[in-house]
Amino acid sequence: MGGSEQSYRQLLVTYLAPQRGRVMGLAVTLLGGIGLQVLNPQILRYFIDTAVAGGSQRLLVLAALGFMAIAFIRHGLAIASTYFSETVAWSATNDLRLDLAQHTLNLDLAFHKAHTPGELVERVDGDVDALSRFFSQFVLQVIGNGLLVVGILTILWVEDWRAGLSLSLFALVALGILGGLQSLAVAPWRHYRQVSAEFYGFVAEHLGGLEDIRANGAVDYVMQRLYRLLRRWLTVFHQARFTSTLLWGSTVGLFTLGHAIALAIGAYLWQRNAITIGTVYLLFYYATLLQDPIERIRQELEQFQQAIASVQRIQHLLSHRSSLLPGGQAVLPKGPLSVEFHEVWFRYEGEEKNFEFSGLSSQFNITQRDPTQHPELNTQNSLYTLQNLTLHLPAGQVLGLLGRTGSGKSTLARLLLRLYDIQRGQIRLAGINIAQVPLPELPLRVGFVTQDVQLFQTSVRNNLTFFNEHIPDQAILHTLDQLGLMPWLEQLPQGLDTELGADSGGLSAGQAQLLAFARVFLKDPGLVVLDEASSRLDPLTEQLIEQAVDRLLANRTGIIIAHRLKTVARADQILILEKGQIVEYGDRLSLAGDPNSRFAHLLRAGSATELA
């Protein structure tokens, strides 16, 4: 628990320190308003006792005016504290969201494959939103209302020790019971936040695949899964709310008892002429006033339950570290880059956990053996997506990459950008081990065009430059003209400043891929990796894409993940993968001229359908 408390304090200090002025303003207004609550009952007692004793009307008017003035001041302080509270909470939670978003984006792809986008959105937004009150008011409300309780009890002791003793014991018992119940709700609320993340992940996943779900008649199945998830979510919510309701019910019962104690003590002392009728009212008022700070403390503890669950989930997210090494200080040269793979072995994280082979796993301790030193463990080797891959592509040449689905083609492309790190071997660009190149440097020198083009709901300019303000509009327009996209741009109402909406500005699949080519053109990389679109395109768009590929590969090294043999006609080398292994690799013309080669067989067949 000590470590948790330290982490909560660290979280508060980290995100509230930049707002010291606002936090001080919040403290003054919040504590000032709480302090004035102790003064008003004294004025009411004076008013009652003066009226009962037949005091002057002038004194009664002054007492009433004083009471109203304090009430106005309290309302003004309440408005000011609300302003400071909301401002502090908004700023602190936004800073935390930014840090979490940046941390999440810097994690490797293995992490993102294991967590749905909806789950991460819930962590970055939902869990942080639950912390807004924790940042803005928790400490001040608990301390301030705690001081108010102490102040009220001190005044009661001064008025009469019997009243002070009775209500002090009551306050201690009430706080003890509520504090004990508070800890019961942490686990249910943490479970609720987790199921909430699963729900948003489910919604995001199935909205993304809505077209396939409808086209294949899977709507009923998805709705059934949604219904089961909602049932589970409701059950968890009821469990979490039950603990909070238990706190509320305990508070109501305790303060009913507190009121009874105050009335009994007041009646007893008044009958013995120990106090005035105004003091009887004062005792009851203060007993009633005790309910407000203790109830506030209870509410803060209830909110703190949810905050603890959110903090724990946020800390769990922050505890994840990218498995990618940051790289060294090596700088890739300008111009085309040669590509070398030397005895590269790679498997995705967690695949070894799925390996089950009775007897061999225990006999050979498979998960710890080097596959290159134990060729007898062929089943273990099959866990590797790429196995002992060696190739050399000179600068300025193009490699045509062929293979069935799952053969490792896309994995090879991801490794060039170090979206994953290899387990063994080396990958070199221009003779430099990419592990020695800073991670942010690789995307600048390696361009990757995928089939699935991601467009953002921002301006056309930002979509093309990825928010790089140093790229002039003249360069953008020249690139679009080269790729045949100027007619599309001229149709947009504000040209490069046009905001792309959910329909991506009416772009077709072919135009979207041309837009992706434009992105690569603008950063002028030395290596281009192209995952050829497998969908059928109209003849005009296909011609534009073919011309764009020619321009893109000019004076650059290229790797084309090909789905059609026509595409690899421009390649200098051919590499055919099967189950992560090279089954054929060599000069394209030499392989085409060898009647026994796999590539020649594909050429005779006239298509690459056997590799699809």
C-alpha positions in Angstrom: 0.0 0.0 0.0 2.9 2.3 0.8 4.1 2.0 -2.8 0.6 2.8 -4.1 0.4 5.9 -1.9 3.8 7.1 -3.1 2.7 6.6 -6.8 -0.5 8.7 -6.1 1.5 11.5 -4.6 4.0 11.4 -7.5 1.1 11.6 -9.9 -0.3 14.6 -8.1 3.0 16.4 -7.9 3.9 15.7 -11.6 0.7 17.2 -13.0 -0.2 19.8 -10.5 3.3 21.4 -10.1 3.0 23.4 -13.4 -0.2 24.9 -12.0 1.0 26.1 -8.6 -0.8 29.5 -8.9 -4.2 28.0 -9.8 -3.8 25.3 -7.1 -3.0 28.0 -4.5 -6.1 30.0 -5.7 -8.2 26.8 -5.3 -6.8 26.2 -1.9 -7.6 29.7 -0.7 -11.2 29.8 -2.1 -12.0 26.2 -1.0 -10.6 26.5 2.5 -12.0 30.0 2.9 -15.5 28.8 2.1 -15.2 25.9 4.5 -14.0 28.1 7.3 -16.9 30.5 6.9 -19.3 27.7 7.6 -18.1 27.7 11.2 -18.9 31.4 11.7 -22.5 31.5 10.6 -23.9 29.3 13.4 -22.4 31.7 16.0 -24.3 34.6 14.4 -27.5 32.5 14.4 -27.1 31.7 18.1 -26.5 35.4 18.9 -29.6 36.3 17.0 -31.8 33.7 18.8 -30.5 34.6 22.3 -30.8 38.3 21.6 -34.3 37.9 20.3 -35.4 35.7 23.2 -33.9 38.2 25.7 -35.7 41.1 24.1 -32.5 42.8 22.7 -32.5 45.8 20.5 -33.8 45.6 17.0 -30.6 47.3 15.7 -28.4 44.4 17.0 -30.8 41.9 15.4 -30.6 43.8 12.0 -26.7 43.9 12.2 -26.6 40.2 13.0 -28.9 39.4 10.0 -26.8 41.6 7.7 -23.7 39.9 8.9 -25.2 36.5 8.2 -26.2 37.5 4.7 -22.8 39.1 4.0 -21.1 35.9 4.9 -23.5 33.9 2.7 -22.7 36.1 -0.3 -19.0 35.8 0.4 -19.3 32.0 0.6 -21.2 31.9 -2.8 -18.5 34.1 -4.4 -15.8 31.8 -3.0 -17.7 28.8 -4.3 -17.8 30.2 -7.8 -14.1 31.0 -7.7 -13.2 27.5 -6.4 -15.3 25.9 -9.1 -13.4 27.9 -11.8 -10.0 27.0 -10.3 -11.1 23.4 -9.8 -12.3 22.9 -13.4 -9.3 24.6 -14.8 -6.8 22.6 -12.8 -8.6 19.3 -13.6 -8.9 20.1 -17.3 -5.2 21.1 -17.6 -3.9 18.2 -15.5 -6.0 15.5 -17.3 -5.1 16.9 -20.7 -1.4 16.8 -19.9 -1.8 13.2 -18.7 -3.7 12.3 -21.8 -0.9 13.7 -24.0 1.7 11.7 -22.1 -0.3 8.5 -22.3 -1.0 9.0 -26.0 2.7 9.6 -26.7 3.7 6.6 -24.6 1.2 4.4 -26.3 2.3 5.5 -29.8 5.9 4.8 -28.9 5.2 1.2 -27.9 6.1 -1.5 -30.4 3.6 -3.2 -32.7 3.6 -6.4 -30.6 1.8 -4.4 -27.8 -0.7 -2.9 -30.2 -1.5 -6.3 -31.7 -2.3 -7.5 -28.2 -4.6 -4.6 -27.3 -7.6 -3.3 -29.3 -7.9 0.4 -30.2 -11.0 0.7 -28.1 -9.3 -0.6 -25.0 -6.5 1.9 -25.5 -8.9 4.8 -26.0 -10.6 3.8 -22.8 -7.3 3.9 -21.0 -6.2 7.2 -22.4 -9.5 8.9 -22.1 -12.0 7.1 -19.8 -9.5 6.3 -17.1 -8.0 9.8 -17.2 -11.4 11.4 -17.1 -12.1 9.5 -13.8 -9.1 11.2 -12.3 -10.3 14.8 -12.9 -11.7 15.2 -9.4 -8.7 13.4 -7.9 -6.5 16.1 -9.5 -8.6 19.1 -8.7 -10.2 18.6 -5.3 -9.4 15.3 -3.6 -6.6 16.4 -1.3 -8.0 19.9 -0.6 -11.5 18.6 0.1 -10.3 15.9 2.4 -7.9 18.2 4.3 -10.3 21.2 4.3 -13.3 19.2 5.5 -11.2 17.4 8.0 -10.2 20.7 9.4 -13.8 21.8 9.4 -14.7 18.7 11.5 -11.8 19.5 13.9 -13.0 23.1 14.1 -16.6 22.2 14.9 -15.6 19.7 17.5 -13.2 22.2 19.1 -16.1 24.8 19.4 -18.4 22.1 20.9 -15.7 21.3 23.5 -15.5 25.0 24.4 -19.3 25.2 24.6 -19.7 22.2 26.9 -17.3 19.2 27.4 -20.2 16.7 27.4 -21.4 17.9 24.0 -17.9 17.9 22.7 -17.1 14.4 24.0 -20.3 12.9 22.7 -20.1 14.3 19.2 -16.3 13.7 19.0 -16.8 10.0 19.7 -19.6 10.0 17.1 -17.3 11.6 14.5 -14.5 9.2 15.1 -16.8 6.2 14.9 -18.4 7.5 11.7 -15.1 8.2 10.0 -13.7 4.8 11.0 -16.7 2.9 9.6 -16.7 4.9 6.4 -13.0 4.5 6.0 -13.2 0.8 6.5 -16.0 0.4 3.9 -14.1 2.5 1.4 -11.4 -0.1 0.7 -14.1 -2.7 -0.2 -14.9 -0.9 -3.5 -11.5 -0.7 -5.1 -11.5 -4.1 -6.7 -15.1 -3.9 -8.1 -14.4 -0.5 -9.6 -11.2 -1.7 -11.2 -13.0 -4.6 -12.7 -15.7 -2.2 -14.0 -13.1 -0.1 -15.7 -11.6 -3.2 -17.3 -15.0 -4.4 -18.7 -15.7 -0.9 -19.9 -12.4 -1.0 -21.9 -13.4 -4.4 -23.4 -16.8 -2.9 -24.4 -15.2 0.1 -26.3 -12.7 -2.3 -27.9 -15.6 -4.5 -29.1 -17.5 -1.5 -30.5 -14.4 -0.1 -32.3 -13.5 -3.5 -33.8 -16.9 -4.3 -35.2 -17.6 -0.8 -36.4 -14.4 -1.1 -38.4 -15.6 -4.3 -40.0 -19.2 -3.3 -40.4 -19.2 -3.9 -44.2 -18.0 -7.5 -43.9 -20.3 -8.2 -40.9 -23.4 -7.1 -42.9 -22.3 -8.6 -46.2 -21.8 -12.0 -44.6 -24.9 -12.0 -42.4 -23.0 -11.9 -39.1 -25.1 -9.2 -37.5 -27.1 -11.6 -35.3 -23.9 -13.2 -34.0 -22.3 -9.8 -33.3 -25.4 -8.6 -31.5 -25.5 -11.8 -29.4 -21.9 -11.2 -28.4 -22.7 -7.6 -27.6 -25.7 -8.7 -25.5 -23.5 -11.1 -23.5 -20.9 -8.3 -23.0 -23.5 -5.9 -21.8 -24.9 -8.4 -19.4 -21.5 -8.9 -17.9 -20.9 -5.1 -17.8 -24.2 -4.6 -16.0 -23.4 -7.3 -13.4 -20.0 -5.7 -12.7 -21.5 -2.3 -12.6 -24.1 -3.4 -10.0 -21.3 -4.9 -7.9 -19.3 -1.7 -8.0 -22.4 0.5 -7.3 -23.5 -1.8 -4.4 -20.3 -0.9 -2.6 -20.9 2.8 -3.1 -24.5 2.4 -2.1 -23.3 0.7 1.1 -21.2 3.7 1.9 -24.2 6.0 1.2 -26.6 4.0 3.4 -24.0 3.8 6.2 -23.7 7.6 6.0 -27.5 8.2 6.3 -27.8 5.8 9.2 -24.8 7.3 11.1 -26.0 10.9 10.8 -29.5 10.1 11.9 -27.9 8.7 15.0 -25.7 11.9 15.2 -28.8 14.2 15.1 -30.4 12.2 17.9 -27.3 12.5 20.0 -27.2 16.3 19.5 -30.9 16.7 20.4 -30.6 14.5 23.5 -27.5 16.4 24.8 -29.1 19.8 24.0 -32.3 18.9 25.8 -30.5 17.5 28.8 -28.2 20.6 29.2 -31.1 23.1 28.6 -33.2 21.4 31.3 -30.3 21.8 33.7 -30.0 25.5 32.7 -26.5 24.8 31.6 -27.0 26.4 28.2 -29.4 28.8 26.5 -32.0 27.9 23.8 -29.7 29.6 21.3 -26.9 27.2 22.3 -29.3 24.2 22.0 -29.8 25.3 18.4 -26.1 25.8 18.0 -25.4 22.2 19.1 -28.0 20.8 16.7 -26.8 23.0 13.9 -23.2 22.0 14.4 -24.2 18.3 14.6 -26.0 18.8 11.3 -23.0 20.7 9.9 -20.8 17.7 10.8 -22.8 15.7 8.2 -21.7 18.0 5.3 -17.9 17.6 5.8 -18.1 13.9 6.6 -20.4 13.4 3.7 -17.9 15.3 1.5 -15.1 13.2 2.8 -17.2 10.1 2.0 -17.9 11.3 -1.5 -14.2 12.0 -2.1 -13.4 8.5 -0.8 -16.0 7.0 -3.2 -14.5 9.0 -6.1 -11.1 7.9 -4.8 -12.1 4.3 -5.2 -12.7 4.8 -8.9 -9.5 7.0 -9.1 -7.5 4.2 -7.6 -8.8 1.7 -10.1 -8.0 4.2 -12.9 -4.5 5.0 -11.5 -3.7 1.3 -11.3 -4.7 0.8 -14.9 -2.8 3.9 -16.1 0.3 2.7 -14.2 -0.1 -0.7 -15.8 -0.1 1.0 -19.2 2.9 3.2 -18.3 4.8 0.1 -17.1 4.8 -1.3 -20.6 8.1 -0.6 -22.3 8.8 -0.9 -26.0 10.9 -4.0 -26.7 12.7 -2.0 -29.5 16.1 -0.8 -28.6 16.5 3.0 -29.2 19.3 2.6 -31.7 22.7 4.3 -31.9 23.9 7.4 -33.7 24.6 6.0 -37.1 23.4 8.2 -40.1 22.2 6.7 -43.3 23.6 8.3 -46.4 21.6 10.1 -49.1 20.7 8.4 -52.3 19.7 4.8 -52.9 20.4 2.3 -50.1 21.7 -1.2 -50.4 19.8 -3.8 -48.4 21.4 -6.8 -46.7 19.8 -9.6 -44.6 22.4 -11.8 -43.0 21.1 -15.1 -41.3 18.0 -13.3 -40.0 15.7 -15.2 -37.7 12.5 -13.6 -36.5 9.3 -14.7 -34.7 6.5 -12.6 -33.3 6.4 -12.3 -29.5 4.3 -15.0 -27.8 4.5 -17.5 -30.6 6.7 -19.8 -28.6 4.0 -19.9 -25.9 1.6 -21.5 -28.4 4.1 -24.2 -29.2 2.9 -27.6 -28.0 4.8 -30.8 -29.0 4.5 -33.6 -26.4 7.9 -34.9 -25.2 10.2 -32.8 -27.4 9.6 -29.6 -25.5 10.8 -31.0 -22.2 13.5 -33.3 -23.7 15.2 -30.5 -25.6 14.2 -27.4 -23.6 13.0 -26.0 -26.9 12.1 -22.5 -25.9 15.7 -21.9 -24.8 17.7 -23.6 -27.6 19.1 -21.7 -30.6 17.3 -22.9 -33.7 20.4 -22.5 -35.8 22.3 -24.9 -33.6 19.6 -27.5 -33.3 18.4 -28.4 -36.8 16.7 -31.5 -35.4 14.1 -29.3 -33.8 12.2 -28.6 -37.1 8.9 -28.1 -35.3 10.6 -25.3 -33.2 12.0 -23.8 -36.4 8.5 -23.5 -37.8 7.6 -21.1 -35.0 9.9 -18.5 -36.7 8.1 -16.3 -39.3 11.5 -15.8 -41.0 14.2 -18.5 -40.9 17.9 -18.0 -41.7 17.1 -15.3 -44.3 20.1 -14.0 -46.3 20.0 -11.7 -49.3 21.8 -8.8 -50.8 20.1 -6.1 -52.9 22.5 -3.5 -54.4 21.7 0.2 -54.2 19.4 1.3 -57.0 18.0 -2.2 -57.8 14.5 -3.5 -57.3 13.6 -6.8 -55.5 10.4 -8.6 -56.5 9.1 -10.4 -53.4 6.7 -13.4 -54.1 5.1 -15.9 -51.8 1.9 -17.3 -50.4 -0.1 -15.5 -47.7 1.7 -16.0 -44.4 5.0 -16.7 -46.0 6.7 -13.7 -44.3 6.6 -11.1 -47.1 5.0 -8.3 -45.0 7.1 -9.3 -42.0 10.2 -8.6 -44.0 9.0 -5.1 -44.9 8.2 -4.4 -41.2 11.6 -5.4 -40.1 13.2 -2.9 -42.5 11.4 -0.1 -40.5 12.3 -1.8 -37.2 8.6 -2.1 -36.3 9.9 -5.3 -34.7 13.5 -6.3 -33.7 14.9 -9.6 -35.0 16.0 -12.4 -32.6 19.2 -13.3 -34.5 21.2 -12.0 -37.5 21.7 -8.6 -39.0 19.8 -6.2 -41.3 22.0 -3.6 -43.0 21.1 -0.6 -45.1 24.0 0.9 -47.0 26.2 -1.4 -45.0 25.0 0.0 -41.6 23.3 -2.2 -39.1 19.8 -0.7 -38.7 20.0 -1.5 -35.0 22.6 1.3 -34.8 20.4 3.9 -36.6 18.1 6.1 -34.4 14.5 4.8 -34.6 13.1 8.2 -35.8 15.7 8.3 -38.6 14.5 5.1 -40.4 11.1 6.3 -41.6 12.8 9.3 -43.1 15.0 7.1 -45.3 12.7 4.1 -45.8 9.3 4.7 -47.5 6.6 2.1 -47.0 3.4 2.1 -49.2 0.8 -0.3 -47.9 -2.5 -1.5 -49.4 -4.4 0.0 -46.5 -3.8 3.7 -46.8 -4.6 5.6 -43.6 -6.0 9.1 -44.2 -6.7 11.5 -41.4 -9.5 13.9 -40.8 -7.4 17.0 -41.4 -6.3 19.1 -44.4 -5.0 17.5 -47.6 -1.7 19.3 -47.0 -1.3 17.6 -43.5 -2.3 14.2 -45.0 0.5 14.5 -47.5 3.2 16.1 -45.4 2.4 14.4 -42.1 2.3 17.8 -40.5 5.8 18.7 -41.7 5.6 22.5 -42.2 8.9 22.7 -43.9 7.6 21.1 -47.2 6.5 24.0 -49.5 3.2 23.9 -51.3 5.0 24.2 -54.6 6.6 20.8 -54.0 3.3 19.3 -53.0 1.5 20.5 -56.2 4.4 19.4 -58.4 4.2 15.9 -56.9 0.4 15.7 -57.3 0.7 16.8 -60.9 3.3 14.1 -61.6 0.9 11.5 -60.1 -2.1 12.7 -62.0 -4.0 13.8 -58.9 -4.4 17.5 -59.9 -7.9 16.9 -61.3 -9.0 15.5 -58.0 -7.4 18.4 -56.1 -9.0 21.0 -58.3 -12.4 19.6 -57.5 -11.9 20.3 -53.8 -13.4 23.6 -52.5 -10.3 24.8 -50.7 -7.5 22.9 -52.5 -4.7 21.8 -50.1 -6.6 23.4 -47.2 -9.7 21.2 -47.7 -10.4 19.2 -44.6 -10.9 15.5 -45.4 -14.0 14.1 -43.8 -15.1 10.5 -43.1 -15.4 9.9 -46.8 -11.7 11.0 -47.4 -12.8 13.6 -49.9 -14.3 11.1 -52.2 -11.0 9.3 -53.0 -11.2 6.0 -54.7 -9.0 3.1 -53.6 -6.6 3.8 -56.5 -6.5 7.6 -55.7 -5.8 6.8 -52.1 -2.8 4.7 -53.0 -1.6 7.5 -55.3 -1.8 9.8 -52.3 0.3 7.4 -50.4 2.9 7.5 -53.2 2.9 11.3 -53.0 3.8 11.1 -49.3 6.8 9.0 -50.1 7.8 11.3 -53.0 7.8 14.3 -50.6 10.2 12.7 -48.1 12.5 11.4 -50.8 13.7 8.1 -49.2 16.6 6.0 -50.4 14.6 2.7 -50.1 10.9 2.2 -51.1 8.9 -0.8 -49.9 5.7 -1.2 -51.9 2.9 -3.6 -51.0 1.1 -3.8 -54.3 -2.6 -3.4 -54.3 -4.3 -6.7 -55.0 -7.8 -5.2 -55.7 -8.9 -4.7 -59.3 -8.5 -1.2 -60.5 -10.0 0.5 -63.5 -7.6 0.8 -66.5 -7.0 4.5 -66.2 -6.2 4.3 -62.5 -4.0 1.2 -63.0 -2.1 3.1 -65.7 -1.6 6.0 -63.3 -0.3 3.7 -60.6 2.1 1.9 -62.9 3.5 5.3 -64.0 3.7 6.4 -60.3 5.6 3.2 -59.4 8.1 3.8 -62.2 8.7 7.4 -61.0 8.9 6.2 -57.3 11.5 3.6 -58.0 13.7 5.9 -60.2 17.1 6.4 -58.6 15.9 4.5 -55.5 16.3 1.0 -54.2 12.9 -0.8 -54.2 11.2 -3.9 -52.7 7.9 -4.8 -54.2 5.6 -7.3 -52.5 4.0 -8.5 -55.7 0.6 -10.1 -56.3 0.9 -10.0 -60.1 3.8 -11.1 -62.3 3.4 -8.0 -64.4 4.6 -5.9 -61.4 7.9 -7.8 -61.0 8.7 -7.3 -64.6 10.6 -4.2 -63.5 12.5 -6.1 -60.8 16.2 -6.8 -61.0 16.0 -9.7 -58.4 13.3 -12.2 -57.4 12.9 -13.7 -54.0 10.2 -16.4 -53.4 9.4 -17.1 -49.7 7.6 -20.2 -48.4 6.9 -20.6 -44.6 9.5 -18.1 -43.8 12.3 -19.7 -45.8 13.8 -18.8 -49.1 12.9 -21.3 -51.8 14.3 -19.3 -54.7 16.4 -16.2 -54.9 18.4 -14.7 -57.8 18.6 -12.5 -60.8 15.2 -12.1 -62.5 16.5 -12.7 -66.0 18.5 -15.7 -65.0 15.6 -17.3 -63.1 13.2 -16.6 -66.0 15.7 -18.3 -68.4 16.0 -21.4 -66.2 13.1 -23.7 -67.2 13.5 -25.6 -63.8 13.1 -22.5 -61.6 9.9 -21.8 -59.6 9.8 -18.3 -61.2 9.9 -19.7 -64.7 7.1 -22.0 -63.8 5.0 -19.1 -62.7 5.8 -17.2 -65.9 4.6 -20.2 -67.9 1.4 -20.4 -65.9 0.9 -16.7 -66.7 -0.1 -15.5 -63.2 0.9 -15.5 -59.5 -2.4 -17.1 -58.4 -0.5 -20.1 -57.1 1.2 -17.8 -54.6 -2.0 -16.1 -53.5 
